[in-house]
Amino acid sequence: MDPLARDSTGVLWLYRGTGSASAPYAARTRIGGGWNTYNSLTSAGDLTGDGKSDLVARDSAGVLWLYRGTGSASAPFAARTRVGGGWNAYGSLTSAGDLTGDGRPDLVARDSAGVLWLYRGTGSASAPYAARTKIGGGWNTYNVLS
């Protein structure tokens, strides 16, 4: 997935890769404003199994939203769909690639007690993650998960 960046005003920017070592990114593309309503954004990889990179965002109420990738440079994401609520129980969310080896990207979440949870990717846009599985405790030792 090409990098995304959110500026202090809430505008989300896409930096498309060029494949050139001397100029690795093309000029940035403005995706849109209002992204400061989210307290967590993570590039989810191809979460829906359609060959396009997706985005997952959590709002301040703890609702997790899926933005399906479109493959379009001018409008890289479709309208959001609700994944579910209660995600504010986690201080950190990060897309972890395919931890389970099933070909689908997974998500890890760390709760306030430092317990790390695995959410297996399902490949389904309507239910992109399976029920959580406990990885283990002690992860509050780290201040960044990526």
Chimera marker file (.cmm) of the C-alpha trace (Angstrom):
<marker_set name="trace">
<marker id="1" x="0.000" y="0.000" z="0.000" r="1" g="1" b="0" radius="0.5"/>
<marker id="2" x="1.166" y="3.492" z="-0.783" r="1" g="1" b="0" radius="0.5"/>
<marker id="3" x="1.645" y="5.693" z="2.294" r="1" g="1" b="0" radius="0.5"/>
<marker id="4" x="-1.114" y="7.897" z="3.652" r="1" g="1" b="0" radius="0.5"/>
<marker id="5" x="-0.576" y="10.980" z="5.784" r="1" g="1" b="0" radius="0.5"/>
<marker id="6" x="-3.049" y="13.102" z="7.757" r="1" g="1" b="0" radius="0.5"/>
<marker id="7" x="-2.128" y="16.713" z="8.391" r="1" g="1" b="0" radius="0.5"/>
<marker id="8" x="-3.041" y="18.798" z="11.447" r="1" g="1" b="0" radius="0.5"/>
<marker id="9" x="-6.195" y="20.133" z="9.747" r="1" g="1" b="0" radius="0.5"/>
<marker id="10" x="-7.561" y="16.622" z="9.141" r="1" g="1" b="0" radius="0.5"/>
<marker id="11" x="-6.785" y="16.378" z="5.416" r="1" g="1" b="0" radius="0.5"/>
<marker id="12" x="-5.739" y="12.905" z="4.286" r="1" g="1" b="0" radius="0.5"/>
<marker id="13" x="-3.053" y="12.691" z="1.595" r="1" g="1" b="0" radius="0.5"/>
<marker id="14" x="-1.995" y="9.774" z="-0.593" r="1" g="1" b="0" radius="0.5"/>
<marker id="15" x="1.613" y="9.375" z="-1.708" r="1" g="1" b="0" radius="0.5"/>
<marker id="16" x="1.707" y="6.987" z="-4.676" r="1" g="1" b="0" radius="0.5"/>
<marker id="17" x="4.927" y="5.095" z="-5.273" r="1" g="1" b="0" radius="0.5"/>
<marker id="18" x="6.746" y="5.634" z="-8.566" r="1" g="1" b="0" radius="0.5"/>
<marker id="19" x="9.115" y="2.671" z="-8.540" r="1" g="1" b="0" radius="0.5"/>
<marker id="20" x="12.074" y="5.039" z="-8.860" r="1" g="1" b="0" radius="0.5"/>
<marker id="21" x="14.768" y="5.087" z="-6.168" r="1" g="1" b="0" radius="0.5"/>
<marker id="22" x="15.682" y="8.698" z="-6.947" r="1" g="1" b="0" radius="0.5"/>
<marker id="23" x="12.071" y="9.958" z="-6.723" r="1" g="1" b="0" radius="0.5"/>
<marker id="24" x="10.112" y="7.275" z="-4.842" r="1" g="1" b="0" radius="0.5"/>
<marker id="25" x="6.818" y="9.196" z="-4.593" r="1" g="1" b="0" radius="0.5"/>
<marker id="26" x="4.681" y="11.076" z="-7.076" r="1" g="1" b="0" radius="0.5"/>
<marker id="27" x="3.119" y="14.386" z="-6.090" r="1" g="1" b="0" radius="0.5"/>
<marker id="28" x="0.695" y="13.843" z="-3.242" r="1" g="1" b="0" radius="0.5"/>
<marker id="29" x="-3.024" y="13.438" z="-3.921" r="1" g="1" b="0" radius="0.5"/>
<marker id="30" x="-5.598" y="15.025" z="-1.628" r="1" g="1" b="0" radius="0.5"/>
<marker id="31" x="-8.142" y="12.423" z="-0.542" r="1" g="1" b="0" radius="0.5"/>
<marker id="32" x="-10.269" y="14.814" z="1.470" r="1" g="1" b="0" radius="0.5"/>
<marker id="33" x="-10.844" y="16.594" z="4.749" r="1" g="1" b="0" radius="0.5"/>
<marker id="34" x="-12.542" y="15.584" z="7.971" r="1" g="1" b="0" radius="0.5"/>
<marker id="35" x="-10.208" y="12.697" z="8.771" r="1" g="1" b="0" radius="0.5"/>
<marker id="36" x="-9.396" y="14.239" z="12.157" r="1" g="1" b="0" radius="0.5"/>
<marker id="37" x="-12.621" y="12.650" z="13.466" r="1" g="1" b="0" radius="0.5"/>
<marker id="38" x="-10.589" y="9.443" z="13.691" r="1" g="1" b="0" radius="0.5"/>
<marker id="39" x="-8.157" y="8.723" z="16.499" r="1" g="1" b="0" radius="0.5"/>
<marker id="40" x="-6.681" y="5.718" z="14.716" r="1" g="1" b="0" radius="0.5"/>
<marker id="41" x="-6.001" y="5.058" z="11.031" r="1" g="1" b="0" radius="0.5"/>
<marker id="42" x="-4.311" y="1.936" z="9.745" r="1" g="1" b="0" radius="0.5"/>
<marker id="43" x="-3.618" y="0.711" z="6.250" r="1" g="1" b="0" radius="0.5"/>
<marker id="44" x="-5.333" y="-2.654" z="6.309" r="1" g="1" b="0" radius="0.5"/>
<marker id="45" x="-3.838" y="-4.211" z="3.179" r="1" g="1" b="0" radius="0.5"/>
<marker id="46" x="-6.310" y="-6.085" z="0.980" r="1" g="1" b="0" radius="0.5"/>
<marker id="47" x="-8.770" y="-6.786" z="3.768" r="1" g="1" b="0" radius="0.5"/>
<marker id="48" x="-11.713" y="-7.550" z="1.473" r="1" g="1" b="0" radius="0.5"/>
<marker id="49" x="-9.943" y="-9.865" z="-0.976" r="1" g="1" b="0" radius="0.5"/>
<marker id="50" x="-10.610" y="-7.743" z="-4.070" r="1" g="1" b="0" radius="0.5"/>
<marker id="51" x="-6.966" y="-7.002" z="-4.852" r="1" g="1" b="0" radius="0.5"/>
<marker id="52" x="-7.121" y="-3.379" z="-3.637" r="1" g="1" b="0" radius="0.5"/>
<marker id="53" x="-5.646" y="-1.900" z="-0.447" r="1" g="1" b="0" radius="0.5"/>
<marker id="54" x="-8.163" y="-0.908" z="2.209" r="1" g="1" b="0" radius="0.5"/>
<marker id="55" x="-8.129" y="1.449" z="5.187" r="1" g="1" b="0" radius="0.5"/>
<marker id="56" x="-9.506" y="0.983" z="8.716" r="1" g="1" b="0" radius="0.5"/>
<marker id="57" x="-10.372" y="3.981" z="10.905" r="1" g="1" b="0" radius="0.5"/>
<marker id="58" x="-11.621" y="4.269" z="14.507" r="1" g="1" b="0" radius="0.5"/>
<marker id="59" x="-13.650" y="7.275" z="15.611" r="1" g="1" b="0" radius="0.5"/>
<marker id="60" x="-13.740" y="8.840" z="19.087" r="1" g="1" b="0" radius="0.5"/>
<marker id="61" x="-16.871" y="6.839" z="19.992" r="1" g="1" b="0" radius="0.5"/>
<marker id="62" x="-14.931" y="3.605" z="19.413" r="1" g="1" b="0" radius="0.5"/>
<marker id="63" x="-16.621" y="2.653" z="16.145" r="1" g="1" b="0" radius="0.5"/>
<marker id="64" x="-14.348" y="0.944" z="13.619" r="1" g="1" b="0" radius="0.5"/>
<marker id="65" x="-14.937" y="1.826" z="9.958" r="1" g="1" b="0" radius="0.5"/>
<marker id="66" x="-13.751" y="0.116" z="6.797" r="1" g="1" b="0" radius="0.5"/>
<marker id="67" x="-12.878" y="2.124" z="3.700" r="1" g="1" b="0" radius="0.5"/>
<marker id="68" x="-12.636" y="-0.268" z="0.756" r="1" g="1" b="0" radius="0.5"/>
<marker id="69" x="-9.945" y="0.502" z="-1.775" r="1" g="1" b="0" radius="0.5"/>
<marker id="70" x="-11.162" y="1.400" z="-5.253" r="1" g="1" b="0" radius="0.5"/>
<marker id="71" x="-7.923" y="1.348" z="-7.235" r="1" g="1" b="0" radius="0.5"/>
<marker id="72" x="-8.661" y="4.894" z="-8.443" r="1" g="1" b="0" radius="0.5"/>
<marker id="73" x="-5.964" y="7.544" z="-8.047" r="1" g="1" b="0" radius="0.5"/>
<marker id="74" x="-8.498" y="10.363" z="-7.711" r="1" g="1" b="0" radius="0.5"/>
<marker id="75" x="-10.865" y="8.569" z="-5.293" r="1" g="1" b="0" radius="0.5"/>
<marker id="76" x="-8.882" y="5.748" z="-3.662" r="1" g="1" b="0" radius="0.5"/>
<marker id="77" x="-11.568" y="4.724" z="-1.151" r="1" g="1" b="0" radius="0.5"/>
<marker id="78" x="-15.279" y="3.918" z="-1.348" r="1" g="1" b="0" radius="0.5"/>
<marker id="79" x="-17.755" y="5.207" z="1.230" r="1" g="1" b="0" radius="0.5"/>
<marker id="80" x="-17.140" y="3.832" z="4.687" r="1" g="1" b="0" radius="0.5"/>
<marker id="81" x="-18.921" y="0.810" z="6.149" r="1" g="1" b="0" radius="0.5"/>
<marker id="82" x="-19.280" y="0.108" z="9.851" r="1" g="1" b="0" radius="0.5"/>
<marker id="83" x="-17.262" y="-2.798" z="11.227" r="1" g="1" b="0" radius="0.5"/>
<marker id="84" x="-18.514" y="-2.477" z="14.812" r="1" g="1" b="0" radius="0.5"/>
<marker id="85" x="-18.343" y="-0.642" z="18.116" r="1" g="1" b="0" radius="0.5"/>
<marker id="86" x="-16.336" y="-1.062" z="21.304" r="1" g="1" b="0" radius="0.5"/>
<marker id="87" x="-12.948" y="-0.549" z="19.677" r="1" g="1" b="0" radius="0.5"/>
<marker id="88" x="-12.095" y="2.290" z="22.090" r="1" g="1" b="0" radius="0.5"/>
<marker id="89" x="-11.145" y="-0.469" z="24.563" r="1" g="1" b="0" radius="0.5"/>
<marker id="90" x="-7.841" y="-0.519" z="22.704" r="1" g="1" b="0" radius="0.5"/>
<marker id="91" x="-5.157" y="2.127" z="22.993" r="1" g="1" b="0" radius="0.5"/>
<marker id="92" x="-3.378" y="0.835" z="19.924" r="1" g="1" b="0" radius="0.5"/>
<marker id="93" x="-4.553" y="-0.786" z="16.681" r="1" g="1" b="0" radius="0.5"/>
<marker id="94" x="-2.241" y="-1.852" z="13.900" r="1" g="1" b="0" radius="0.5"/>
<marker id="95" x="-2.511" y="-3.851" z="10.748" r="1" g="1" b="0" radius="0.5"/>
<marker id="96" x="0.002" y="-6.641" z="11.113" r="1" g="1" b="0" radius="0.5"/>
<marker id="97" x="0.058" y="-8.229" z="7.683" r="1" g="1" b="0" radius="0.5"/>
<marker id="98" x="-0.770" y="-11.923" z="7.469" r="1" g="1" b="0" radius="0.5"/>
<marker id="99" x="0.204" y="-13.242" z="10.904" r="1" g="1" b="0" radius="0.5"/>
<marker id="100" x="-1.817" y="-16.427" z="10.536" r="1" g="1" b="0" radius="0.5"/>
<marker id="101" x="-0.500" y="-17.507" z="7.130" r="1" g="1" b="0" radius="0.5"/>
<marker id="102" x="-3.942" y="-17.785" z="5.555" r="1" g="1" b="0" radius="0.5"/>
<marker id="103" x="-3.357" y="-15.142" z="2.877" r="1" g="1" b="0" radius="0.5"/>
<marker id="104" x="-5.495" y="-12.472" z="4.576" r="1" g="1" b="0" radius="0.5"/>
<marker id="105" x="-4.279" y="-9.420" z="6.514" r="1" g="1" b="0" radius="0.5"/>
<marker id="106" x="-4.834" y="-9.425" z="10.261" r="1" g="1" b="0" radius="0.5"/>
<marker id="107" x="-5.198" y="-6.717" z="12.901" r="1" g="1" b="0" radius="0.5"/>
<marker id="108" x="-3.657" y="-6.590" z="16.374" r="1" g="1" b="0" radius="0.5"/>
<marker id="109" x="-5.044" y="-4.491" z="19.207" r="1" g="1" b="0" radius="0.5"/>
<marker id="110" x="-3.573" y="-3.685" z="22.618" r="1" g="1" b="0" radius="0.5"/>
<marker id="111" x="-5.873" y="-3.005" z="25.559" r="1" g="1" b="0" radius="0.5"/>
<marker id="112" x="-5.146" y="-0.778" z="28.585" r="1" g="1" b="0" radius="0.5"/>
<marker id="113" x="-3.860" y="-3.766" z="30.614" r="1" g="1" b="0" radius="0.5"/>
<marker id="114" x="-1.211" y="-4.427" z="27.963" r="1" g="1" b="0" radius="0.5"/>
<marker id="115" x="-2.883" y="-7.527" z="26.526" r="1" g="1" b="0" radius="0.5"/>
<marker id="116" x="-2.379" y="-7.968" z="22.792" r="1" g="1" b="0" radius="0.5"/>
<marker id="117" x="-5.307" y="-9.376" z="20.797" r="1" g="1" b="0" radius="0.5"/>
<marker id="118" x="-5.344" y="-10.851" z="17.308" r="1" g="1" b="0" radius="0.5"/>
<marker id="119" x="-8.225" y="-10.243" z="14.905" r="1" g="1" b="0" radius="0.5"/>
<marker id="120" x="-7.895" y="-12.657" z="11.976" r="1" g="1" b="0" radius="0.5"/>
<marker id="121" x="-8.834" y="-11.248" z="8.583" r="1" g="1" b="0" radius="0.5"/>
<marker id="122" x="-11.745" y="-13.054" z="6.955" r="1" g="1" b="0" radius="0.5"/>
<marker id="123" x="-11.648" y="-11.637" z="3.421" r="1" g="1" b="0" radius="0.5"/>
<marker id="124" x="-15.265" y="-10.498" z="3.819" r="1" g="1" b="0" radius="0.5"/>
<marker id="125" x="-16.208" y="-6.826" z="3.494" r="1" g="1" b="0" radius="0.5"/>
<marker id="126" x="-19.310" y="-7.286" z="5.679" r="1" g="1" b="0" radius="0.5"/>
<marker id="127" x="-17.361" y="-8.941" z="8.536" r="1" g="1" b="0" radius="0.5"/>
<marker id="128" x="-13.662" y="-8.283" z="7.889" r="1" g="1" b="0" radius="0.5"/>
<marker id="129" x="-12.410" y="-9.731" z="11.185" r="1" g="1" b="0" radius="0.5"/>
<marker id="130" x="-13.095" y="-12.941" z="13.105" r="1" g="1" b="0" radius="0.5"/>
<marker id="131" x="-13.554" y="-12.951" z="16.890" r="1" g="1" b="0" radius="0.5"/>
<marker id="132" x="-10.455" y="-11.931" z="18.790" r="1" g="1" b="0" radius="0.5"/>
<marker id="133" x="-7.804" y="-14.320" z="20.083" r="1" g="1" b="0" radius="0.5"/>
<marker id="134" x="-5.497" y="-13.465" z="22.975" r="1" g="1" b="0" radius="0.5"/>
<marker id="135" x="-1.831" y="-13.273" z="22.014" r="1" g="1" b="0" radius="0.5"/>
<marker id="136" x="-0.526" y="-12.461" z="25.493" r="1" g="1" b="0" radius="0.5"/>
<marker id="137" x="0.151" y="-9.829" z="28.132" r="1" g="1" b="0" radius="0.5"/>
<marker id="138" x="3.007" y="-7.487" z="28.873" r="1" g="1" b="0" radius="0.5"/>
<marker id="139" x="2.725" y="-5.477" z="25.668" r="1" g="1" b="0" radius="0.5"/>
<marker id="140" x="2.262" y="-2.208" z="27.586" r="1" g="1" b="0" radius="0.5"/>
<marker id="141" x="6.068" y="-2.215" z="27.904" r="1" g="1" b="0" radius="0.5"/>
<marker id="142" x="6.127" y="-0.775" z="24.378" r="1" g="1" b="0" radius="0.5"/>
<marker id="143" x="4.997" y="2.724" z="23.464" r="1" g="1" b="0" radius="0.5"/>
<marker id="144" x="4.635" y="1.987" z="19.722" r="1" g="1" b="0" radius="0.5"/>
<marker id="145" x="3.235" y="-0.998" z="17.837" r="1" g="1" b="0" radius="0.5"/>
<marker id="146" x="3.528" y="-1.036" z="14.063" r="1" g="1" b="0" radius="0.5"/>
<link id1="1" id2="2" r="1" g="1" b="0" radius="0.2"/>
<link id1="2" id2="3" r="1" g="1" b="0" radius="0.2"/>
<link id1="3" id2="4" r="1" g="1" b="0" radius="0.2"/>
<link id1="4" id2="5" r="1" g="1" b="0" radius="0.2"/>
<link id1="5" id2="6" r="1" g="1" b="0" radius="0.2"/>
<link id1="6" id2="7" r="1" g="1" b="0" radius="0.2"/>
<link id1="7" id2="8" r="1" g="1" b="0" radius="0.2"/>
<link id1="8" id2="9" r="1" g="1" b="0" radius="0.2"/>
<link id1="9" id2="10" r="1" g="1" b="0" radius="0.2"/>
<link id1="10" id2="11" r="1" g="1" b="0" radius="0.2"/>
<link id1="11" id2="12" r="1" g="1" b="0" radius="0.2"/>
<link id1="12" id2="13" r="1" g="1" b="0" radius="0.2"/>
<link id1="13" id2="14" r="1" g="1" b="0" radius="0.2"/>
<link id1="14" id2="15" r="1" g="1" b="0" radius="0.2"/>
<link id1="15" id2="16" r="1" g="1" b="0" radius="0.2"/>
<link id1="16" id2="17" r="1" g="1" b="0" radius="0.2"/>
<link id1="17" id2="18" r="1" g="1" b="0" radius="0.2"/>
<link id1="18" id2="19" r="1" g="1" b="0" radius="0.2"/>
<link id1="19" id2="20" r="1" g="1" b="0" radius="0.2"/>
<link id1="20" id2="21" r="1" g="1" b="0" radius="0.2"/>
<link id1="21" id2="22" r="1" g="1" b="0" radius="0.2"/>
<link id1="22" id2="23" r="1" g="1" b="0" radius="0.2"/>
<link id1="23" id2="24" r="1" g="1" b="0" radius="0.2"/>
<link id1="24" id2="25" r="1" g="1" b="0" radius="0.2"/>
<link id1="25" id2="26" r="1" g="1" b="0" radius="0.2"/>
<link id1="26" id2="27" r="1" g="1" b="0" radius="0.2"/>
<link id1="27" id2="28" r="1" g="1" b="0" radius="0.2"/>
<link id1="28" id2="29" r="1" g="1" b="0" radius="0.2"/>
<link id1="29" id2="30" r="1" g="1" b="0" radius="0.2"/>
<link id1="30" id2="31" r="1" g="1" b="0" radius="0.2"/>
<link id1="31" id2="32" r="1" g="1" b="0" radius="0.2"/>
<link id1="32" id2="33" r="1" g="1" b="0" radius="0.2"/>
<link id1="33" id2="34" r="1" g="1" b="0" radius="0.2"/>
<link id1="34" id2="35" r="1" g="1" b="0" radius="0.2"/>
<link id1="35" id2="36" r="1" g="1" b="0" radius="0.2"/>
<link id1="36" id2="37" r="1" g="1" b="0" radius="0.2"/>
<link id1="37" id2="38" r="1" g="1" b="0" radius="0.2"/>
<link id1="38" id2="39" r="1" g="1" b="0" radius="0.2"/>
<link id1="39" id2="40" r="1" g="1" b="0" radius="0.2"/>
<link id1="40" id2="41" r="1" g="1" b="0" radius="0.2"/>
<link id1="41" id2="42" r="1" g="1" b="0" radius="0.2"/>
<link id1="42" id2="43" r="1" g="1" b="0" radius="0.2"/>
<link id1="43" id2="44" r="1" g="1" b="0" radius="0.2"/>
<link id1="44" id2="45" r="1" g="1" b="0" radius="0.2"/>
<link id1="45" id2="46" r="1" g="1" b="0" radius="0.2"/>
<link id1="46" id2="47" r="1" g="1" b="0" radius="0.2"/>
<link id1="47" id2="48" r="1" g="1" b="0" radius="0.2"/>
<link id1="48" id2="49" r="1" g="1" b="0" radius="0.2"/>
<link id1="49" id2="50" r="1" g="1" b="0" radius="0.2"/>
<link id1="50" id2="51" r="1" g="1" b="0" radius="0.2"/>
<link id1="51" id2="52" r="1" g="1" b="0" radius="0.2"/>
<link id1="52" id2="53" r="1" g="1" b="0" radius="0.2"/>
<link id1="53" id2="54" r="1" g="1" b="0" radius="0.2"/>
<link id1="54" id2="55" r="1" g="1" b="0" radius="0.2"/>
<link id1="55" id2="56" r="1" g="1" b="0" radius="0.2"/>
<link id1="56" id2="57" r="1" g="1" b="0" radius="0.2"/>
<link id1="57" id2="58" r="1" g="1" b="0" radius="0.2"/>
<link id1="58" id2="59" r="1" g="1" b="0" radius="0.2"/>
<link id1="59" id2="60" r="1" g="1" b="0" radius="0.2"/>
<link id1="60" id2="61" r="1" g="1" b="0" radius="0.2"/>
<link id1="61" id2="62" r="1" g="1" b="0" radius="0.2"/>
<link id1="62" id2="63" r="1" g="1" b="0" radius="0.2"/>
<link id1="63" id2="64" r="1" g="1" b="0" radius="0.2"/>
<link id1="64" id2="65" r="1" g="1" b="0" radius="0.2"/>
<link id1="65" id2="66" r="1" g="1" b="0" radius="0.2"/>
<link id1="66" id2="67" r="1" g="1" b="0" radius="0.2"/>
<link id1="67" id2="68" r="1" g="1" b="0" radius="0.2"/>
<link id1="68" id2="69" r="1" g="1" b="0" radius="0.2"/>
<link id1="69" id2="70" r="1" g="1" b="0" radius="0.2"/>
<link id1="70" id2="71" r="1" g="1" b="0" radius="0.2"/>
<link id1="71" id2="72" r="1" g="1" b="0" radius="0.2"/>
<link id1="72" id2="73" r="1" g="1" b="0" radius="0.2"/>
<link id1="73" id2="74" r="1" g="1" b="0" radius="0.2"/>
<link id1="74" id2="75" r="1" g="1" b="0" radius="0.2"/>
<link id1="75" id2="76" r="1" g="1" b="0" radius="0.2"/>
<link id1="76" id2="77" r="1" g="1" b="0" radius="0.2"/>
<link id1="77" id2="78" r="1" g="1" b="0" radius="0.2"/>
<link id1="78" id2="79" r="1" g="1" b="0" radius="0.2"/>
<link id1="79" id2="80" r="1" g="1" b="0" radius="0.2"/>
<link id1="80" id2="81" r="1" g="1" b="0" radius="0.2"/>
<link id1="81" id2="82" r="1" g="1" b="0" radius="0.2"/>
<link id1="82" id2="83" r="1" g="1" b="0" radius="0.2"/>
<link id1="83" id2="84" r="1" g="1" b="0" radius="0.2"/>
<link id1="84" id2="85" r="1" g="1" b="0" radius="0.2"/>
<link id1="85" id2="86" r="1" g="1" b="0" radius="0.2"/>
<link id1="86" id2="87" r="1" g="1" b="0" radius="0.2"/>
<link id1="87" id2="88" r="1" g="1" b="0" radius="0.2"/>
<link id1="88" id2="89" r="1" g="1" b="0" radius="0.2"/>
<link id1="89" id2="90" r="1" g="1" b="0" radius="0.2"/>
<link id1="90" id2="91" r="1" g="1" b="0" radius="0.2"/>
<link id1="91" id2="92" r="1" g="1" b="0" radius="0.2"/>
<link id1="92" id2="93" r="1" g="1" b="0" radius="0.2"/>
<link id1="93" id2="94" r="1" g="1" b="0" radius="0.2"/>
<link id1="94" id2="95" r="1" g="1" b="0" radius="0.2"/>
<link id1="95" id2="96" r="1" g="1" b="0" radius="0.2"/>
<link id1="96" id2="97" r="1" g="1" b="0" radius="0.2"/>
<link id1="97" id2="98" r="1" g="1" b="0" radius="0.2"/>
<link id1="98" id2="99" r="1" g="1" b="0" radius="0.2"/>
<link id1="99" id2="100" r="1" g="1" b="0" radius="0.2"/>
<link id1="100" id2="101" r="1" g="1" b="0" radius="0.2"/>
<link id1="101" id2="102" r="1" g="1" b="0" radius="0.2"/>
<link id1="102" id2="103" r="1" g="1" b="0" radius="0.2"/>
<link id1="103" id2="104" r="1" g="1" b="0" radius="0.2"/>
<link id1="104" id2="105" r="1" g="1" b="0" radius="0.2"/>
<link id1="105" id2="106" r="1" g="1" b="0" radius="0.2"/>
<link id1="106" id2="107" r="1" g="1" b="0" radius="0.2"/>
<link id1="107" id2="108" r="1" g="1" b="0" radius="0.2"/>
<link id1="108" id2="109" r="1" g="1" b="0" radius="0.2"/>
<link id1="109" id2="110" r="1" g="1" b="0" radius="0.2"/>
<link id1="110" id2="111" r="1" g="1" b="0" radius="0.2"/>
<link id1="111" id2="112" r="1" g="1" b="0" radius="0.2"/>
<link id1="112" id2="113" r="1" g="1" b="0" radius="0.2"/>
<link id1="113" id2="114" r="1" g="1" b="0" radius="0.2"/>
<link id1="114" id2="115" r="1" g="1" b="0" radius="0.2"/>
<link id1="115" id2="116" r="1" g="1" b="0" radius="0.2"/>
<link id1="116" id2="117" r="1" g="1" b="0" radius="0.2"/>
<link id1="117" id2="118" r="1" g="1" b="0" radius="0.2"/>
<link id1="118" id2="119" r="1" g="1" b="0" radius="0.2"/>
<link id1="119" id2="120" r="1" g="1" b="0" radius="0.2"/>
<link id1="120" id2="121" r="1" g="1" b="0" radius="0.2"/>
<link id1="121" id2="122" r="1" g="1" b="0" radius="0.2"/>
<link id1="122" id2="123" r="1" g="1" b="0" radius="0.2"/>
<link id1="123" id2="124" r="1" g="1" b="0" radius="0.2"/>
<link id1="124" id2="125" r="1" g="1" b="0" radius="0.2"/>
<link id1="125" id2="126" r="1" g="1" b="0" radius="0.2"/>
<link id1="126" id2="127" r="1" g="1" b="0" radius="0.2"/>
<link id1="127" id2="128" r="1" g="1" b="0" radius="0.2"/>
<link id1="128" id2="129" r="1" g="1" b="0" radius="0.2"/>
<link id1="129" id2="130" r="1" g="1" b="0" radius="0.2"/>
<link id1="130" id2="131" r="1" g="1" b="0" radius="0.2"/>
<link id1="131" id2="132" r="1" g="1" b="0" radius="0.2"/>
<link id1="132" id2="133" r="1" g="1" b="0" radius="0.2"/>
<link id1="133" id2="134" r="1" g="1" b="0" radius="0.2"/>
<link id1="134" id2="135" r="1" g="1" b="0" radius="0.2"/>
<link id1="135" id2="136" r="1" g="1" b="0" radius="0.2"/>
<link id1="136" id2="137" r="1" g="1" b="0" radius="0.2"/>
<link id1="137" id2="138" r="1" g="1" b="0" radius="0.2"/>
<link id1="138" id2="139" r="1" g="1" b="0" radius="0.2"/>
<link id1="139" id2="140" r="1" g="1" b="0" radius="0.2"/>
<link id1="140" id2="141" r="1" g="1" b="0" radius="0.2"/>
<link id1="141" id2="142" r="1" g="1" b="0" radius="0.2"/>
<link id1="142" id2="143" r="1" g="1" b="0" radius="0.2"/>
<link id1="143" id2="144" r="1" g="1" b="0" radius="0.2"/>
<link id1="144" id2="145" r="1" g="1" b="0" radius="0.2"/>
<link id1="145" id2="146" r="1" g="1" b="0" radius="0.2"/>
</marker_set>
